[in-house]
Amino acid sequence: MAAHSSLPVPAAPGPFDLNLRHLRGLVAVCEHGSISAAARVLNLSQPALTQGISKLETQVGRPLFERRAGGMRPNSAGEIMAPRARAVIEHLAVAGRRVAGAASYAERRVTMAQLRAFLAVAQAGSFAGAAQRTGLSETAVNRAVRELEALLGKPLLERRGRGVSVNFVGRRFARACRLVSGEILAAFSELELGTHAATIAVGTTPLARAFLVPEAMATMAAMGGGEYAAGFQVLEGSWGELVETLRDGAIDLVVGELPPHDSPDLLKTPLCQEPLVIVAGSQHPLVGRRRPSLATLASYPWIIGPENSPLRSEWERLFTGMERPPAPIECGSIMIVGRLLTSTTLLTLATPDQVALQIRSGLLGCVGPPLEGTHHTIGMTLRRGWRPTPLQQRFLDQLAQAAQRIDRPGEERPGMARQWN
């Protein structure tokens, strides 16, 4: 990051320590170019807005504007904070309209303290647990949540004795709170503020977790510290299981097979296409056979993917019009599948990415060539409008480069290439 003038920072703030009015003031000054013009738009006095911007600058430990005779212009730090502040306001505006109606503008009156208390209750499932998370008293947490519900005009929680559960409206609003927190934490990370370490949260499906995601992570780790230093959080599951976690802002992206349908709030980015291969233990009688017949393949038992998975659908399509072979095992874990294949005559379908390491090590082998017409598109699913930090963008770039290496079997997968010849 470029050098900047610093202000004294008493302590690294948390995402909910900032003031929403100050963030709105930041955006207004950036858009209108001066305190006086922004104050008129916000219906604030100039001293009040000046004080709010000064408080925000103190919290982040650096000036956000270049102050000139003709007005104010965001500096490099301001250009980082302003888009994140706009996104915070937009997340709350969308959630407020969904909860309280288009004409309420309730999101303009909520406070960070209320958002923090409500999200803590949603995560903890009780006011006592939320009090422990926030360091507030139970009474203060309860009061903040009730004030938030009053502003929105709808209950967010269902109270059952000492426990509470989040209702449907509350779940949608909790999502907005998490997205707000994520935007501010991203700004803190870009500003290298305090102890807010850069973390990349990745969801990965079974078709991408064997090579593609670990390869990109390993490349990032090999780059060393400094601007490339990052922590990773990896969550595994099917696309359907991960997508709501993505929408909640708990993960940054999902890497895996792309669904055929489009969603207005999600952006799909293809990375590569992979044909499926038939895999067995390296000592299996069919390994090395060029083109075994379907009847021969059906004479062996199979491991199949879970119901409604891409691998399950392709297995069913493979044996269309004939009696399917026995399938005594249904499993989605390539680690378990690989172990079973090495000690049995079982067969299975897999993507080259899933079995690359086992084939390199000589534990598994391919039966016949890749299956025609089974090209699965592997890619990234992102929240539409998500703004990656430079470090997150670096990881996206590494995923794309790793995907290009997957598409070169002769270079990246010599063991598999020999089986295909």
N, C-alpha and C positions, 0 to 999 in steps of 0.2 A: 504494500500500500504506500502511496506517496506520503511524504512527510506532511505533517499538519500541525497547526498550533493547538495546544492542549489547554484544557481547563481542568482544574482540580476535580477529581471524581471521588466522592466520599466512600462509595462502595459500588461494586458492579450491580446494576439494577436487574430485577427480574422483568419478564415481559409485561406483567400486570402492574408494575410500579410506575409505568408511564401514565400520563394523563391524556384521555381521549381528546379533550378540548385543545391541548397543546399540539397533538398530532393534526387535528383539523386546522389549527393555526399555521402549522408548518406548510401544509398543502396550500392553504389560501395565499400565504405570502409567496410561495413559489409560483403560483398561477397568476397573481396580480402584480407582483414585482415590488411591493412596498407594504410597510406596516399600515399606513393610512388606508390604502385601497382594500387590503384584506380585512381590516377592522370594520369598514363599512359593510362589506359582504357578510361578515360574521355577526354583525350587530354588537360589536364589542368596542370598548374604549381603546384608544391606542396604548395607553399605559398598561392596561390589562393584557393586551396581546403581546406587547414587548416583554412583559414579565413572564408570560407563559413560554415564549420562545427561549428566553434566557434560562428558565428552569429546565427546559428540555435539553439545551446545550450543556448545562451543568451535569445532567444525568448521563449523557453520552460522552462527556469529557472532552468535547471539542466544539468549535464553532461550526455552525451549519450554513452560514451565509457570508458572503462578501458584502460588507456594508459600504455603499457608495452614496455620493451626493444625490444621484438621481434615483436611488432606490436600493433594493436588496436582490442579490442573485445567489442561488445556492452554490456552495463550493462542492468539492468532491464528496465530502461527508454528507452534505445536504442532498446531493444527487443519489446517494445510496438510501438515505432515510425517506425521502419524499415518495418514491414509488411504493415502498413498503407501507407507509402511512396511508396512501390512497387505497391500497389493497385492504388494509384493516377497516377503513371506513366503508368500503364496498361490501366486504363480508358481513358487517353488521347491518348495513342498509338492506341487503338481500334477505338476511334472516329476519330483520324487523318487519319487512313487508309480508313475509310468509306467515309470521306469527300474529302480528297486530293489524295487518291491513296496509294497503298502499298509502293511505292518507294520514297515518298516525305519526310517522317520523319518530317513533319511540326510541329508535337507535341513537338519536341525537341526545337523548337525556340519560342514557345508561352510563354507568361508570365502570372503570376497570376493577374497582373493589367488588362491585356486584358480579361482574363476569368471573373474577377469580373465585369468589365464594361459591357461585353456582357450579362452576366446572369442578371444583374440589368436591362438592357434594355428589355430583354425577359420577365422579371417579371412585369416591370412597363408599358410596351407598349409605351414608349416615352423616348427620351433622357432627357427631363426635369425631368421626374419622376425618371429616373436612376441617374441623378445628385443628387437629393434629397436623394436617398437611399445610395449613396456612399460618399457623401460630396465633390464630385468633380465638376468641372464646366462642362457645357454641351459640351463645346469645347473639353475638355479632354476626356470625355466619347466617343464622336463621333470619335475622333482621334484613341482611343484605339480599338474601334470596327472595324474601317477601316483597321487598321494595322493587326488585327486578320484575317479579310477577305482576305487581301492580302497574308498573310502567308499560308492560307488554299487554296487559289486559287479559292474560290467560295463565292458568297454572302450568308450571313446568315439571312439578314433582307430584307423586302420589305418596302421601304420608301414611305409614303403617307403624304406629307405636314409635319406637326409637329409630326404626329404619325407614328409608325412603327409596323410591324407585323413580327413574326418569320416565315420563310419559312420551308419547310420540312427538308432541310439540317440543318437549324438553330435549329430546335426542337431536332434533334438527337444530335447535339453538346451541346445544353443546358443541355440535360440529363447527358452528361459526366461532365459538370461543376458542376451540383448538386451532382453527385456521388463523385467527387473530394472533394467538400466541406464536404460531409457527412463523408468521411474517415478521414479527418483532425479533424473534430469536435469529432469523436469517439476517436481519439488519445488524444485530449485535455481532454475529459471526463475521460479516463482511467488514465491519468496523474494527474487528479484533478487540472487542470490548471485554475487558475483565476475564472471567473464567469461562466464557461461553464458547466452548470448543466446537469446531466444525464437525458435524455428524451427518452422515448420509444414511437415510433409512430406506432400505430396499425390500420390496416384496418379490419373491421369486417362485415360479411354478416348477413342477418336476421336470418340465422340458427344457429349463434354462439354468438349473442350479448346479449341474455337474461341471460345466466348463465355462460358459459365457460369463456369468456373474463372478465366479472365483477368479477367472483370468483378469477381468477388469480390476477387481479389488487388489490382486497381487501386483499388477502393474502400478497402481496408485501407491501401494506400500513400498515398492522398489524405488519410487521417485524420492523417497526420504521425507524429511521434515519441511519446514518453511511453508510455502504457499500450497504444497501438495499434502500436508499433514491432515489426515482426516480419521475420524472414528466411523465405524460402520455398525449399523443395526440391521440384521437380516431376519425377515419373517417369511416362513415357508407356507405354502398352501396352494389351492387351486385359484384360478383367476377370479372365480365367483366369490371365493372366501376372502380374497385380498382386496377386492375393488372397493368395498365399503370402508375398509381401513384406510385406503387411499383417499377416498372422498372426505374422510374425517380429518385428514392431515396428519395421521399418525405415521404414515410412510410417505416418501417422496415420489416413488414410482413403482410400478410393477413390471418385472421383466419375465416374459414367457410368451406362450401362444396368444395371438390376438384373436378376440372373439369376432364372429362374422358381422355382428350388429354394431351400429354406431350409437353413441350416447352424446347428447349435446354438451354435457359438462366434462367430457373426457377427450383426450387427444391421443390417437394411436400412431406410433411411429415404427414402421417395419425396420428390422435390422437384417434379417437373413431368412432364407427358405431352406428347409432341410427335408430330404426324403426319408421316409422310415426304412429301417433295415431289420431283418430277422436276425436275432442274436441267440447264441447258445454258448455253453461252456466250450473252451478251446479244444477239448478232447471229444466233443460230440461227433458222432458219425457223419453228420451233414455239414460240418464246418469245412469250407473249401469246395463244396459242391457248387458248380456254376449256376445251374438252374434246376433245382429239384422241383418236381411236379407238386401241384396242390395236394394230390392224393398222398404223396410221400410226406409232405408237411403235416397233413391231417393225421398221419399215423403216430405222431408223437404228442404227448400232453403239453399244454401251454400255460404260461402265466399271463393273465390278462389284466388290463387296467381297470380302475374303478368304473362303476356305472356312469355314463354320460361324459366320460373323459375322451379326449381325442384318440388316444391309443386304443381304447375299447371300441370306438366306432370304426376305426380302420381295421381292426381285427375281425369284426363282424362283417365288414364289407369284403375282406379278403376271401372269406369262405361263403360268399353269396351263392345260392343255388345248389349247395351241397351240405351234407351233414357236417356240422362243426365238430372239430376235435375236442377231446376232453380238456377242460380247463379247471383243474382242481384248486388253483390258487388265484385269488384276485388281490393285487397289491400295487400300490403306487410309489413305493420306495425303491429307488434304483439300487440302494445299498443292499437291501434284503433280496431283491430280485437277482442281483449279481452273485450273491453268495449261494443262492439256490441253484443257479445255472451251472456253477462250477462243479457241483457234486451230483447232478441229476441229468436226465435226458430231456429236461424241459426246454421249450422254446419260448421266445417272447418277441414282441415288437418294441423298438426303441428308436429314438433319434440318434444320429451320430454323436451329438453333443453329450447325451446321457452316458454313453458307454465308451467314450474316447479313452479315458484313463485305464479302464479295465482291459481294453483291447491292446493299448500300448504295453501294458504289463504282461500280456500273454495269458490272462485269465479267461477272457472271452474271445469269441470270433464271430464273424458274420457268415450267414448261410445265404448264398446266392447274392445277386446284385441288389442295390437299393430298389425299393418297390416303386414302380411307375405310378404316377397320379396321386402320390401321397405327400406332396410338398406342403409342409406346415409352415406358416409364417410366424417367425419368432420376432418379437419386438418389445417396445416399451409402451406402457399406458401411463399417461400423465394427466394431472388435473389441468383442464383448459384454463389458461391465465396464470398458471404457476410460473414464477420467476426463479429459476435456479440461481444459486450463488455461483461465483466463479469456480469454486471447488466442486460443487455439484455438476456444473457444466463440464468440468474436466472429466468427471466420472462418466457422464453421458458420452463424451467423445471416446473414452476408452472402451465403453461397451460397443460402440460402432466399429472401432478398430478390431476388437476381439471377434466380432461377427464377420468381418472380412476374412479373418484367418480361418474361421470355420468353413468358409466357402472355398478353401483351397485344400482339399483332402490330401493331395500329394505332398504338400508342404507341412501341414500341421498333423496329419494322421497317417504316417507311413504304414503303421500296422494295419489300419483299416483299408488303405489303398491296395495292399497286397491281396486282401481277401476279395476285393471287388474285381481284380484283374482275371 
